[in-house]
Amino acid sequence: MRYRALDENGDMVMRNGQAYKQDIEAVQQACATRLRLLIYEWWEEIKDGVPYWQQIIAKRDIEEALRLIRKRIAGTSEVISVLDMDHEWDNETRELKIRAAVQSTYGPFELEEVLRAEEA
């Protein structure tokens, strides 16, 4: 698998030799990118994305949120399964920290994402 690399700000990297991630790093980047995509955000496929506002924030159901996030990770290309997933919700800062152990076709990796209400 080959995936466009992103820098620490989430912008695409355009430098030769660093523009793409390969194999396990590509799958990890794909998982993170898919978790950041809001439903209705991508004009080419408006039904692709995570329904943060529609189903997670509106319902305030953390179990449903975790189910949707796990499903989103598991649906990423080259992901075989989500081995384990843990979360930490900070009500004051409205941050959801996700830590997942993921098995890919290239081997296992850890995924850590912080989802913030202002991004969702």
N, C-alpha and C positions, 0 to 999 in steps of 0.2 A: 504494500500500500504506500502511496505517496500523497502527501497532504501539504497544502500551502502553509508555511510557517507564519506564526504571529509573534510580534514582539511583546514586551511586558505591558504595553498599553492596548494590546488587542489589534494593532494595525498589521497589515500584511507586510512581510519582509520581502524586499525586491532585490536584494544583493545576490549576485551570482554565487553559487555554492552554498548559500544559506537560505535560499528562497523556499526550499521544501524540506519536510521531515519525512523520514522513511520508517517503515516497519512499525515497531512497537511505539515509537514516539509519534508516528502519524496517527495511530489508533487513539492514543492518549489525547492528542490535539483534537481529533474528530469528536471524541466524547465531550470534551470541554466546550467546543464550539457548539455542538448540538444542545448542550444544557443552557447556553446563553441565548439561543434563538427563541424569540417569542413567537407564539402562534400569530398569524396574520402579518408578520413582519417581512417575510421574503415574498416579493411580488411574483416570483415565478411559481411558487407553490405555497399559497397562503395558509393551507391547512397543516403545513409542516411547522413544528415548533412546540414549545412547552406552554400550556395554558396557565401561566402564573396568575394573571388577573382573573381569568374566567373561572378556574376550578380550584386554585390553591389559595390565593389571598382572599377571594370572596367567601370561600367556605371555611377558612381557618381550620382545616382538617389536616393535621400533620401526617397522619397515616396515609391519607389519599395523596398528599404531596410526595411522600417517599415512594409510594407505589408508582406514580407517574414518572418520577425521576429515575427510578430503577428500570422501568420499562424503556425510557428514553436511552439510557446507557446501553441496555441490552440490545436495543435495535440498531446500534451503530455497526457499520460495516466492519468485519473482522473480529467482532466481539463474540466470544463463545458463551460467556455467562458472567453474571455479577456474583462473585464468590461471597462477599460480605459487604455490608454497607452500614455506616454509622452516621449520625447527624448531631448537630448542636444548634439549637435555636436560641438567638439572643433577641428577646422581645423588645428591649430598649433600643438597640441599633437596627432592628428588623433585618438581621442577617441569618441566613441558613448556611451552615458549614456542612458540606457533604464530604465524607471520606469513604471511598469504595475500593475494594480489592476486585480487580477485573481480570478475567482470563481471556486472552486474545489468541488468535492463531499464531502469534509470534511469541507468546508466553504471558505470564502474569505481570501486572503493573498496578501501581497505586494511583488513584485519582483523587485530588483534593480540589474542591471548588468552593468559593464563597459567593453565595447568591445574595444580592442586596436588593431591598425593596425599590430603591431609586432606579436600578437597572431593569427590574422586572416591570 
